[in-house]
Every structure is written in structure tokens, then in C-alpha cells.
Amino acid sequence: MNTEVLLELESRKCFEYLWREANTDIESPGYGLVRDRAPSNPHVSSIAAVGFALSALPIGVKRGWVSFEEAYLRAAGTLDTFLHNAEGEKGFFYHFLHPDTGKRIWKCEISVIDTAILLCGAVTAAEFFGDKIREKAYRLYERMDWPWFFDQNSRLFRLGYKPETGFFGYWDSYAEQLMIYFFACASPKKVDGSALYSFERYIDGYGPVLPFIYSYTGALFTYQFTHAWFDLRSLYDQEGVNWFENSVRASQAAWQYAVDFKYVFKTFGKDSWGLTACDGPKGYGTLYGSPPRKTEDVHFGNNGTVPPCGAIGSIVFTPKESIAALHRYYRQENLIGPYGLQDAYNLDLNWTAKDVIGIDKGISLLMMENYRSGLVWDLFMKNEFVQKGIKEAGLVKKKTTVPVSSLYRAQ
């Protein structure tokens, strides 16, 4: 298949997961909740997967996969679920909910980052569907008590909260959390934008890749998630960081690592790369990542497992390398399932994932669409609170030699 046909195929399959693996019973208190994974764990939904699903609705309409009316009703009903039924506290929600009831499962945490991803989806839907959806999205946003999650002493956001034990952990170094600061400093219940500059910024390069601010494990999703919605290509923070370019370098480093160690791990290579959190032979793995990283050694946690969403989710950063990987994955035996590419594979251990995961399908879909048309970026960046948050956090534009609208778009 040529590249455009392949992008269309995998995009539609990602969309179908987010559309079909949702609670579609309009009378259910969990209407619109999206399964965390499939076919396993049918009674677990992820609020982050819902955020990706809400963002997918405009893509589905524009691509002709669903009608405007169908998508509008899904958006409205999903937001109503969170306004009236989904369990949480202070405007934030539990990470995992039962898809039939909207109630907490697994004694999981109230998650600031997963609620922020949900909010990204609500804002995207609001800008596409108009006033009534916008009103519902804003009601969700207005409820979120960002100072509740913020530790004034350390000037850091906490990772999560459990009613049994209280708050735990800190966003004390760079990861996927940039969206939190932008939303928090634009909110009616706000945290000052200077919080963006409070976490530790670890800086290093890898091989020929110039230094960048890297995350603890080096997992690629940490460099991708905020950028699925926030178009930061021409923006620089008060310390001179262009976070988009930072993710370009992180993606280049991930590709270089796979090339450097293709003789150590059979799955690695120039067309099979992009380590990130995903399923693995021993279950879900959170330590898959590429250097530079704050781990014991360069291969810590890695066993040759490669998830397609790693490279595909970086398509706006490394289009050539990501597209080459997409073609390679579609030639890999047993890697294609009902929803396109399965979650991961490992040639060293002769293993292929049985499941697909909602957030992995979500980041793949949104980044492919931003590469192809810029739709999600264009919708999301119109939002008044998004623009206010970027300004309050101190990000400013600088001139580029290439028009921003043409950067990393398919030609």
C-alpha cells in the first residue's frame, strides 16, 4: 500500500476502537465510557481513553466514518456522564471506572493527568460541535480545583489522590504533564503559570542527537501526549525551550537507540523503534524507554518489546522514520488484528500482544491526523482557555523561516 492508503487504514482502525469499544447504551450511567483495552478486561474503562475518543469524533466526521449527528450525540452524552455520574472529587475523576456505572474500580487513584487528557478531549469536541457541547465542557473545566492538587511548598503538582491514604508522588521532573500547567493557570480555580518552571529539567543528548530535556524512563508517550492537542511548534517558554523541538530530539534519540542495538534485540531496527509504555510478554510494562533516561543502565526494563504506537505517535516529529515503521509493522506477521496494529510485539521472545490499548490507539490516531491535516491542533488551539493558559505560562512566539502551518504536514 502507498503511504496515504496505509495512514487512512490504520487511522480508521484506531477510530473504530474508540468508537465501538464504548458504552453505547444511552440509558446507562456509563454512556460513552471507553474500554481501557480489548478484548481483555471488558469491565474496565479509562478516562484517558475517553479523552482520546472525544478528540476522535471530529476526525471521524471529517473523514466520513460517522455522521455529524451520531458524533454529536456521542459527545453530548459522554460529557453528561462526567457531569452527572462519573465518580471523582473536586472536579477530578478516578483513573479507571466501571463502564456500566461510572464508579471507581480497583481502588484506583484520582488522576490529575488522566483528567487533563479527558479535558483535552472535551475541549476538542467543544470547538468542533459548538455552543451546547462547549457549555458542557466548560462546566467540567470550571469544577476542577487545580490548587487542590498543587503543593505550595514544593511548587509541584501531586501525581494522584486516594481517599484511603491521601495524596502521593510529585510531578517533580519532565514527563507528559505540560498540559496540566496550561489548564491550571487558565482556570477559574487557578495555579500560577510559574509552576511550569518548578520541576527538574534533566538535560542530555544521545549519540548524534543534540541535548534535550528528557523524562525519567525515556518512554516516548511522555514526549507525545501534550503535543497531540497543544501545537507548540513556534512557541518558546521563559527558559528558551521549544517543547516541540524537544520532542523531535527525543524521537530521534529513540530511533537512534533502536538502530544502535539492533544486534542486541531482534525486534529493534531502523524501521522498528519507539519504546514506550505498552503490553509486554510479562504484562503491561512501564519501564520500556530509550536513552537518555534516569535508569540503572541503557537497557534497564527493555527486553526487545516494540509497540507500534511509539513510532506512529511521533509522526509529527520524525515523519520519515515513523512512516517507514508503519509500513514495516503492516508487513509483520500476526501484528494486525480487528483494530489494526496490535499493541506490541517481540521477536526475541516470539510474542505478539493479544490486546489493543485505548490510549495507544488514541495517540496514534491523533498524531496521524495532525500530520495529515492538522485538524486536532487547529480545533484545540482556537480555544480561549488554551490560548490564555499558554500566555499565562509565559510561552511566546518566535519567527521561523518556514511558515508554521506547513511544518511537518503531509505534502
Residue pairs with C-beta under 8 A, 6 or more apart in sequence:
1 9
1 327
1 330
3 323
3 326
3 327
4 410
6 326
6 327
6 330
7 323
7 326
7 368
7 371
7 372
8 63
9 340
10 312
10 326
10 330
10 340
10 341
10 364
10 368
11 59
11 63
11 364
11 365
11 368
11 369
11 372
12 63
12 65
13 338
13 339
13 340
13 341
13 361
14 56
14 339
14 340
14 361
14 362
14 364
14 365
14 368
15 56
15 59
15 60
15 63
15 65
15 365
16 65
16 339
17 38
17 339
17 340
17 356
17 358
17 361
18 34
18 49
18 52
18 53
18 56
18 358
18 361
18 362
18 365
19 53
19 56
19 60
19 65
19 66
19 74
21 34
21 35
21 38
21 358
22 32
22 33
22 34
22 35
22 53
22 74
22 78
22 99
23 30
23 31
23 32
23 33
23 34
23 45
23 99
23 100
24 31
25 31
26 73
26 77
28 100
29 81
29 84
29 85
29 100
29 101
29 102
30 45
30 81
30 85
30 86
30 97
30 98
30 99
30 100
30 101
30 102
31 77
31 78
31 80
31 81
32 50
32 53
32 74
32 77
32 78
32 79
32 81
33 45
33 50
33 78
33 81
33 86
33 97
33 99
33 102
34 45
34 46
34 49
34 50
34 52
34 53
34 99
34 358
35 41
35 42
35 44
35 45
35 46
35 49
35 99
35 358
36 44
36 45
36 46
36 49
36 96
36 357
36 358
37 44
37 343
37 355
37 356
37 357
37 358
38 339
38 355
38 356
39 354
39 355
40 354
40 355
42 99
43 98
43 99
43 100
43 105
44 96
44 98
44 99
44 105
44 106
45 96
45 97
45 98
45 99
46 95
46 96
46 114
46 358
46 359
47 86
47 93
47 94
47 95
47 96
47 97
47 111
47 114
47 115
47 117
47 118
48 95
48 113
48 114
48 117
48 118
48 358
48 359
48 362
49 358
49 359
49 362
50 78
50 82
50 118
50 121
51 114
51 117
51 118
51 119
51 120
51 121
51 122
51 362
52 117
52 121
52 358
52 359
52 361
52 362
52 363
52 365
52 366
53 78
53 121
53 358
53 362
54 75
54 78
54 79
54 118
54 121
54 122
54 124
54 125
55 120
55 121
55 124
55 125
55 228
55 229
55 362
55 366
55 376
56 362
56 365
56 366
57 66
57 71
57 74
57 75
57 125
57 128
57 129
58 71
58 124
58 125
58 128
58 129
58 375
58 376
58 379
59 65
59 365
59 366
59 369
59 375
59 376
60 66
60 71
61 67
61 68
61 71
61 128
62 373
62 375
71 129
72 129
72 133
75 125
75 129
75 133
76 129
76 132
76 133
76 136
79 122
79 125
79 133
79 136
79 137
79 140
80 136
81 102
82 93
82 118
82 122
82 140
83 136
83 139
83 140
85 101
85 102
86 93
86 94
86 97
86 102
87 93
87 94
87 97
87 102
87 103
87 104
88 94
88 110
88 115
89 110
89 161
89 163
90 143
90 144
90 145
90 148
90 149
91 115
91 140
91 142
91 143
91 144
91 145
91 189
92 110
92 111
92 112
92 115
92 144
92 145
92 148
92 149
92 161
93 110
93 111
93 114
93 115
93 118
94 104
94 105
94 108
94 109
94 110
94 111
95 108
95 109
95 110
95 111
95 114
95 160
96 104
96 105
96 106
96 108
97 103
97 104
97 105
98 104
98 105
107 162
107 164
109 159
109 160
109 161
109 162
109 168
110 160
110 161
110 162
111 159
111 160
112 149
112 157
112 158
112 159
112 160
112 180
113 159
113 176
113 177
113 179
113 180
115 144
116 177
116 179
116 180
116 183
117 179
117 225
117 359
119 137
119 140
119 141
119 144
119 183
120 179
120 228
120 229
120 380
122 136
122 137
122 140
122 141
123 137
123 141
123 229
123 380
123 383
123 385
123 386
124 229
124 376
124 379
124 380
125 133
125 137
126 133
126 134
126 136
126 137
126 138
126 383
127 134
127 379
127 380
127 382
127 383
128 379
141 183
141 187
141 385
142 187
142 188
142 189
144 183
144 187
144 189
145 189
146 183
146 184
146 187
146 189
146 190
146 191
147 189
147 190
147 191
149 157
149 158
149 161
149 167
150 156
150 157
150 158
150 184
150 191
150 195
151 157
151 158
151 167
151 170
154 170
154 172
154 198
155 194
155 195
155 198
156 170
156 171
156 172
156 195
156 198
156 199
157 170
157 171
157 177
157 180
157 184
157 191
157 195
158 167
158 168
158 169
158 170
158 171
159 167
159 168
159 169
159 170
159 171
160 167
160 168
160 169
161 167
161 168
162 168
171 177
171 180
171 199
172 199
172 200
173 199
173 200
173 201
173 202
173 215
173 216
173 294
174 199
174 200
174 201
174 202
174 213
174 214
174 215
174 222
175 215
175 216
175 222
176 215
176 221
176 222
176 223
176 224
176 225
176 226
177 226
178 196
178 226
178 230
178 243
179 225
179 226
179 229
179 230
181 191
181 193
181 195
181 196
181 389
181 393
182 230
182 386
182 389
182 390
182 393
183 385
183 389
184 190
184 191
184 195
184 389
185 191
185 192
185 193
185 195
185 196
185 388
185 389
185 392
185 393
186 385
186 386
186 388
186 389
186 392
187 385
190 392
192 392
193 389
193 392
193 393
193 394
194 394
196 237
196 393
196 394
197 237
197 238
197 239
197 394
201 213
201 239
201 241
202 213
202 214
202 215
202 216
202 292
202 294
203 211
203 212
203 213
203 214
204 211
204 212
204 214
204 292
205 211
205 212
205 249
205 253
205 292
206 253
206 256
206 257
206 290
206 291
206 292
207 253
207 256
207 260
208 256
209 249
209 252
209 253
209 256
210 249
211 249
212 245
212 246
212 249
212 250
212 253
213 241
213 246
214 250
214 253
214 292
214 293
215 222
215 223
215 250
215 289
215 293
216 293
216 294
216 295
217 277
217 286
217 287
217 288
217 289
217 293
217 294
217 295
217 301
218 250
218 253
218 254
218 275
218 289
218 290
218 291
218 292
218 293
218 295
219 275
219 276
219 277
219 286
219 288
219 289
220 250
220 251
220 254
220 274
220 275
220 276
220 289
220 290
220 310
220 313
220 314
221 276
221 277
221 309
221 310
221 313
221 359
221 363
223 246
223 247
223 250
223 251
223 314
223 317
224 247
224 276
224 313
224 314
224 363
224 367
225 363
226 232
226 243
227 243
227 244
227 247
227 316
227 317
227 367
228 313
228 362
228 363
228 366
228 367
228 370
228 376
229 366
229 376
229 377
229 380
230 380
230 381
230 386
230 390
231 244
231 370
231 374
231 377
231 378
231 380
231 381
232 242
232 243
232 244
232 395
233 242
233 244
233 400
233 404
233 407
233 408
234 397
234 398
234 400
234 404
235 242
235 243
235 244
235 390
235 395
235 396
235 397
235 398
236 242
236 395
236 396
236 397
236 398
237 243
237 393
237 394
237 395
238 394
244 317
247 314
247 317
248 317
248 318
250 290
250 317
251 274
251 314
251 317
251 318
251 321
251 322
252 317
252 318
253 290
253 291
253 292
254 273
254 274
254 275
254 290
254 310
254 311
254 314
255 270
255 273
255 274
255 311
255 318
255 321
257 268
257 273
257 275
257 290
257 291
257 298
258 268
258 269
258 270
258 272
258 273
258 274
258 275
258 290
258 306
259 268
259 269
259 270
259 273
261 268
261 299
262 268
262 269
262 270
264 299
265 302
265 303
265 304
265 347
265 348
266 304
266 347
266 348
267 304
267 305
267 306
267 345
267 346
267 347
267 348
268 304
268 306
270 321
270 324
271 324
271 325
271 327
271 328
272 306
272 311
272 325
272 328
272 329
273 306
273 310
273 311
273 321
273 325
274 306
274 307
274 308
274 309
274 310
274 311
274 312
274 313
274 314
274 322
274 325
275 288
275 289
275 290
275 302
275 305
275 306
275 307
275 310
276 288
276 289
276 307
276 309
276 310
276 313
277 284
277 285
277 286
277 288
278 284
278 285
278 288
278 305
278 307
278 309
278 310
278 343
278 344
278 353
278 357
278 360
279 285
279 305
279 307
279 343
279 344
279 353
279 355
279 357
280 288
280 303
280 305
280 344
280 346
280 351
281 303
281 305
281 346
281 349
281 351
285 301
285 305
287 295
287 300
287 301
287 302
288 301
288 302
288 305
288 307
289 295
289 301
289 302
291 298
293 300
295 301
303 346
303 348
303 349
304 346
304 347
304 348
304 349
305 344
305 345
305 346
305 349
305 351
306 344
306 345
306 346
307 343
307 344
307 360
308 325
308 326
308 329
308 335
308 341
308 342
308 343
308 344
308 360
308 364
309 341
309 343
309 360
309 361
309 363
309 364
311 318
311 321
311 322
311 325
311 326
312 322
312 325
312 326
312 341
312 363
312 364
312 367
312 368
313 360
313 363
313 364
313 367
314 321
314 322
314 367
315 322
315 323
315 326
315 367
315 368
315 371
316 367
316 370
316 371
316 408
317 408
319 371
319 408
319 410
329 335
329 341
330 336
330 341
332 345
334 342
334 345
334 352
335 341
335 342
335 345
335 352
336 342
337 356
339 356
339 361
340 356
340 361
341 356
341 364
342 352
342 353
342 354
342 355
342 356
343 353
343 355
343 356
343 357
343 360
344 352
344 353
345 351
345 352
345 353
346 352
366 376
369 375
369 376
370 376
370 377
371 408
371 409
371 410
372 409
372 410
373 409
373 410
374 405
374 409
380 386
381 387
400 407
